[in-house]
Amino acid sequence: MDTKELYREILNEHNINPSHKSDMDQPTICLNGVNPSCGDDITLKIKVEDNIIKDACFTGSGCAISQASVDMMIDLIIGKTTEEASFLINNFDNMIKGKVTEEQLESLDEAASLQDISHMPARVKCALLGWRTLKDMLSTSKK
């Protein structure tokens, strides 16, 4: 199996069987993210205790890339501090911009499967939706 086929399988698995697509009672932070150009719409919820992301989930609808990307992101951030989550957001953003180091790419685990999105400008906003929503959440919570 070649790398591109493996990446497609990862993307499809997260889209068809997302681990974190559910609702949450009493999240610490909740924010809606929308990509009006293609109709992606998610609501991201996280529970933060002692600066650690204890749980996260999302609801909403959109294309396979937006849904899989947010699910992969949540896999990465649960159990991390908000600073570590911000570091991962930065790494993902660098990957999408084509400016990622090998170390940054490794930190993204399965989310690295979206690296080729950088060559598809129309899909970049889809892949970034969950990550930008999380970035907005974390920056709002620090105020």
N, C-alpha and C positions, 0 to 999 in steps of 0.2 A: 504494500500500500504506500503510495507516495504521500509526501507531506501535505500537499493541497487537499488530497482526499481525506486525510486524517482531520485536517482543520475543518473541512465541510461537515464531517461526522460530529465533531465537537459542537459546532454551531447548531446543527440540527438537533442534537440531543438537548442542549440548553433551551432551544426554542420549543420543541415538542413536549419535553418533560422538565420544565423548570423546577428547580428545588425550592425556590424562594418566592414563587408567585402565590401569595396568600395575603390575608389581612392580619392586622395586629391590633390588639386592644392596648390603649394607653401608650403609644410610642412617645419617646422623648422629643423627637423631631419628626415632622411630616411635611413633605413638600411635593407639589405637582410639577412635573416637567412635561413640556409640550414641544414637539417639532412640527410647527404648522405647515412646513413645506411638503410633508408626506403623511401627516396625520398621526404620528406616534404620540401617545399620551400615556404617561405613567404617573403613579403616585408612589413615592418612595417613603418608607417609614423605618426609623431606626430607634433602638433603645440604647442609650449611653449611660453607663454608670462608672463613676470614678475615671472618666476620660477613656473608657474602653467601650467599643461597640459590642454590646452583648448579643444583639439580635438585629435582624434587618429583613425586610420583605418588600415586595412591590405588587401593585395591581395595575391594570390598564391594558392597553392594546397597542399594536403596532406591527411593523415588519419584523421578520425573523431576526435581523441584525440587532434592532433596538432591544428586543425582548431577550435574546441570548446574551447580549453584552451586559445588560443590567443584572441578569442572573449570575453571570461569571464574576461580575464586580462584587456582588454580595458574598459569593463564596470566599473571595479574597479578604473582605473587610471584617467579617465577624471574628471577634477575638482580638482585633487590632486596636491600638490607641487611635485617637482621631488624627494625631500627627502621622502615624504610619499610614493611615488611610489617605491623608493628603499627599504623602510621598507616592503612593500607588496611583493616585489620580494624575499627578505630574508625570509619572512614568508612562501611563497610558496615553496621555496627551502628546508626549514626545514621540511615542511609537506611531501614533496617527499622523504626526507631522513629518515622519521619516527621519527623526533625529534621536533615535533610541540607541543606547549602548547595550552591549550583550548582557551586562549585569541588570540593567533596568528591564530588559525583555524577560529575563529569567524570573524576576520578581512578580511578573504578571501571570505566571502559570498558564492556565487554559485561555485567559484573555489575550495572550500573545497570538492565539489563532486568528485574531482579527487584524493582524499586521497588514495584510494586503489591502485592507479597506483604504489605506492611505493613497492607493492608486485609483480609487473610485470616488471622486469628489462628491457625487450626488449622495453617497452613502455615509460620508463622514459624520454628518449631524446625527444620523441614526445610531451609529456606534457610540457617539459621545453623549447621548441624551442622559443616560443614567449617571454617568461620571460627572457631568456638569451639574446635574441636580444634586448629587452628593456634595460636590464642591460648594454650591450655594448654601446647602444645609449647614455644612461645617463652618463656613464663614459667617453665617447668620447667628449660629449658636455661640460664637466667640465674642459677639458684641454685647 
